[in-house]
């Protein structure tokens, strides 16, 4: 089963049609139907490692100041509570808690899945990003998730390699600053040649601008961990920028 890293950008992508959402749609059409989808979203960033374990996860509208149309979006995919135990067993001895009521499906997940799998019939489980852990922890946990792919689980990491909200410029809807492009290029070189070294990007000269907070970058570490665990090639699904300071680059593994 393939895996993917998606640069999800603005929540508005959920209700818009552009070259990024078209790439997500084509990805969903091209992969074998998964048994379940496990998503590592930048927007579930807490002080623990946990997975959702409710049969009917709610659609979370975790943003503000957007059009009413966006708040009306629902993604009523079922959960798969038994996958929580399977994930825990797979990554043992790393501890993974089961969240039965606090989270659901956030916009880092559903803004992509409404395009990739619009019928919302495939079970969706989210894995929380543990904010207390260093980069190597997330890389290693990503690698430990690799056996799930052999059991029909599509692993999707949703974030942005470059994500600087304070640097956004509305006059650059399809452009990227020089520093954003340099960092995105560096990330592409590392993920293609040596995914286990992705954490070393924190030494790049543009890292502080590209990654002012780690939440949106960490999903890329999970994808890199998956890539380092096997022999599948990393392929570019789509590349580009928006508002100067957001990278929309997306990669696939095993497709």
C-alpha positions as CSV (number, residue, x, y, z in Angstrom):
1,X,0.0,0.0,0.0
2,X,1.4,3.4,-0.9
3,X,2.1,6.2,1.6
4,X,2.0,10.0,1.1
5,X,3.1,13.3,2.5
6,X,0.7,16.1,1.5
7,X,1.3,19.8,1.9
8,X,-2.2,20.8,2.8
9,X,-2.0,24.6,3.0
10,X,-5.1,26.6,3.8
11,X,-8.3,25.0,4.9
12,X,-9.9,26.7,1.9
13,X,-8.4,23.9,-0.3
14,X,-11.2,21.7,1.0
15,X,-13.7,23.7,-1.0
16,X,-11.5,24.9,-3.9
17,X,-10.4,23.3,-7.1
18,X,-6.8,23.9,-8.0
19,X,-3.8,21.9,-9.2
20,X,-3.0,20.7,-5.7
21,X,-6.5,19.4,-5.0
22,X,-6.5,17.8,-8.4
23,X,-3.3,16.0,-7.6
24,X,-4.8,14.7,-4.3
25,X,-7.9,13.5,-6.3
26,X,-5.8,11.7,-8.8
27,X,-3.7,10.1,-6.0
28,X,-6.9,8.7,-4.4
29,X,-8.1,7.3,-7.7
30,X,-4.7,5.6,-8.4
31,X,-4.1,3.7,-5.2
32,X,-5.6,0.3,-4.2
33,X,-8.6,0.8,-1.9
34,X,-7.1,0.9,1.6
35,X,-8.5,-1.1,4.5
36,X,-8.1,2.0,6.6
37,X,-6.3,5.4,6.4
38,X,-3.9,6.4,9.2
39,X,-3.2,10.2,9.2
40,X,-0.5,12.1,11.0
41,X,-1.9,15.6,10.9
42,X,-0.1,18.8,11.9
43,X,-3.3,19.8,13.7
44,X,-3.3,17.1,16.4
45,X,-0.2,18.3,18.3
46,X,-0.4,17.3,22.0
47,X,1.7,16.2,24.9
48,X,1.3,12.5,24.2
49,X,1.4,9.8,21.5
50,X,-2.1,8.6,20.8
51,X,-4.5,7.3,18.1
52,X,-8.2,7.9,17.7
53,X,-10.2,4.9,18.7
54,X,-13.8,5.9,18.3
55,X,-16.2,4.2,15.9
56,X,-17.6,7.5,14.6
57,X,-15.0,10.3,14.7
58,X,-16.4,13.8,14.5
59,X,-15.4,16.4,11.8
60,X,-13.4,19.1,13.6
61,X,-13.5,22.7,12.3
62,X,-10.3,23.7,14.0
63,X,-9.9,27.2,12.6
64,X,-11.6,30.6,12.6
65,X,-12.2,33.5,10.3
66,X,-13.1,31.5,7.2
67,X,-16.3,31.4,5.1
68,X,-19.4,29.7,6.5
69,X,-19.3,27.3,3.6
70,X,-16.1,25.8,5.0
71,X,-17.6,25.2,8.5
72,X,-20.4,23.3,6.8
73,X,-18.0,20.7,5.4
74,X,-18.5,17.3,7.1
75,X,-16.3,14.2,6.5
76,X,-18.4,11.4,8.0
77,X,-15.8,8.6,7.6
78,X,-16.1,5.7,10.1
79,X,-13.3,5.1,12.6
80,X,-11.7,1.7,13.2
81,X,-11.2,1.2,17.0
82,X,-9.4,-2.1,16.6
83,X,-6.7,-0.4,14.6
84,X,-5.6,1.5,17.7
85,X,-4.5,-1.8,19.3
86,X,-2.9,-3.0,16.1
87,X,-0.9,0.2,15.9
88,X,0.1,-0.1,19.5
89,X,1.3,-3.7,18.9
90,X,3.1,-2.7,15.7
91,X,5.2,0.1,17.3
92,X,5.9,-1.6,20.7
93,X,7.6,-0.8,23.0
94,X,6.7,2.8,22.0
95,X,3.6,3.6,24.1
96,X,0.5,4.7,22.2
97,X,-2.7,5.8,24.0
98,X,-6.2,5.2,22.7
99,X,-8.3,8.4,22.4
100,X,-12.0,7.4,22.5
101,X,-13.7,10.8,22.8
102,X,-11.4,13.9,22.7
103,X,-10.4,14.3,19.0
104,X,-11.8,13.2,15.6
105,X,-10.9,14.2,12.0
106,X,-9.3,17.6,11.9
107,X,-8.9,19.9,8.8
108,X,-5.4,18.7,8.2
109,X,-7.0,15.4,7.4
110,X,-10.4,16.1,5.9
111,X,-9.3,19.0,3.7
112,X,-7.2,16.4,1.8
113,X,-9.5,13.4,2.1
114,X,-12.6,15.2,0.7
115,X,-10.7,15.3,-2.6
116,X,-8.7,12.0,-2.4
117,X,-11.5,9.8,-1.1
118,X,-14.7,11.9,-1.4
119,X,-17.2,9.2,-0.5
120,X,-15.9,9.0,3.1
121,X,-16.4,5.3,3.3
122,X,-12.9,4.2,4.3
123,X,-12.2,4.1,8.0
124,X,-10.0,7.0,9.2
125,X,-7.7,7.0,12.3
126,X,-5.5,9.8,13.3
127,X,-2.1,9.6,15.1
128,X,-1.3,12.5,17.4
129,X,2.1,14.3,17.2
130,X,3.7,14.1,20.6
131,X,5.1,17.7,21.1
132,X,7.4,16.5,23.9
133,X,9.5,14.3,21.7
134,X,12.5,15.2,19.5
135,X,12.8,14.8,15.7
136,X,14.4,11.4,15.9
137,X,11.5,10.0,17.9
138,X,9.1,10.9,15.1
139,X,11.4,9.5,12.4
140,X,11.7,6.2,14.2
141,X,8.0,6.0,14.9
142,X,7.3,6.6,11.2
143,X,9.6,3.7,10.4
144,X,7.9,1.5,12.9
145,X,4.5,2.2,11.2
146,X,5.8,0.7,7.9
147,X,4.4,-2.9,8.5
148,X,0.9,-1.4,8.5
149,X,1.3,-0.6,4.8
150,X,1.6,-4.4,4.1
151,X,-1.7,-4.9,5.9
152,X,-3.7,-2.5,3.7
153,X,-3.4,0.7,5.7
154,X,-2.6,3.9,3.8
155,X,-0.4,6.1,5.9
156,X,-0.9,9.8,5.1
157,X,1.2,12.6,6.6
158,X,-0.4,16.0,6.3
159,X,1.5,19.2,7.0
160,X,3.7,21.7,5.1
161,X,7.5,21.6,4.7
162,X,7.5,25.4,4.7
163,X,4.9,26.9,6.9
164,X,5.3,30.5,8.1
165,X,1.9,32.1,8.6
166,X,3.4,35.5,9.7
167,X,5.3,35.7,6.4
168,X,2.2,35.2,4.2
169,X,1.6,37.7,1.4
170,X,-1.8,37.8,-0.2
171,X,-0.3,39.3,-3.4
172,X,1.7,36.0,-3.9
173,X,-1.2,33.5,-4.2
174,X,1.0,31.2,-6.4
175,X,4.5,32.3,-5.4
176,X,7.2,31.4,-3.0
177,X,9.9,33.5,-1.4
178,X,13.5,32.7,-2.3
179,X,14.1,31.3,1.1
180,X,11.0,29.1,1.0
181,X,12.1,27.7,-2.4
182,X,15.6,27.0,-1.1
183,X,14.4,25.1,1.9
184,X,11.9,23.2,-0.1
185,X,14.6,22.3,-2.6
186,X,16.9,21.1,0.1
187,X,14.1,19.0,1.6
188,X,13.4,17.4,-1.8
189,X,17.1,16.5,-2.2
190,X,17.3,14.8,1.2
191,X,14.0,12.9,1.0
192,X,15.0,11.5,-2.4
193,X,18.6,10.5,-1.5
194,X,18.7,9.9,2.2
195,X,15.3,10.1,4.0
196,X,16.8,9.0,7.3
197,X,18.7,12.3,7.3
198,X,15.7,14.6,7.0
199,X,16.1,15.8,10.7
200,X,19.4,17.3,9.7
201,X,17.4,20.0,7.8
202,X,17.3,21.9,11.1
203,X,20.8,23.0,10.2
204,X,19.8,24.6,7.0
205,X,20.3,28.4,6.8
206,X,16.6,29.0,6.0
207,X,15.2,26.5,8.6
208,X,14.2,29.2,11.1
209,X,12.1,31.0,8.5
210,X,10.7,27.9,6.9
211,X,9.9,26.1,10.2
212,X,9.2,28.7,12.9
213,X,7.1,26.1,14.7
214,X,7.6,22.3,14.3
215,X,4.0,21.2,14.1
216,X,3.6,21.3,10.3
217,X,7.1,20.0,9.6
218,X,6.9,16.9,11.8
219,X,4.5,15.0,9.5
220,X,7.3,15.1,7.0
221,X,9.5,13.3,9.5
222,X,6.9,10.4,9.6
223,X,6.9,10.2,5.9
224,X,10.7,10.1,5.9
225,X,10.7,7.4,8.5
226,X,8.4,5.3,6.3
227,X,10.7,5.9,3.3
228,X,13.8,4.9,5.3
229,X,12.2,1.6,6.4
230,X,11.9,0.1,2.9
231,X,13.0,0.2,-0.7
232,X,10.1,2.0,-2.3
233,X,11.1,5.1,-4.2
234,X,9.9,8.6,-3.2
235,X,8.0,10.3,-6.0
236,X,6.9,13.9,-6.3
237,X,3.1,14.3,-6.5
238,X,3.0,18.0,-6.9
239,X,5.2,21.0,-6.1
240,X,4.5,24.7,-5.6
241,X,4.0,27.5,-3.2
242,X,1.3,29.8,-2.0
243,X,1.3,33.2,-0.3
244,X,5.1,33.3,-0.4
245,X,5.7,31.3,2.8
246,X,3.8,28.1,2.4
247,X,5.0,25.1,0.5
248,X,2.4,22.9,-1.1
249,X,4.8,20.1,-2.1
250,X,3.5,16.6,-1.8
251,X,5.3,13.2,-2.1
252,X,4.2,9.6,-2.5
253,X,6.0,6.4,-1.5
254,X,5.5,3.2,-3.4
255,X,3.4,4.7,-6.2
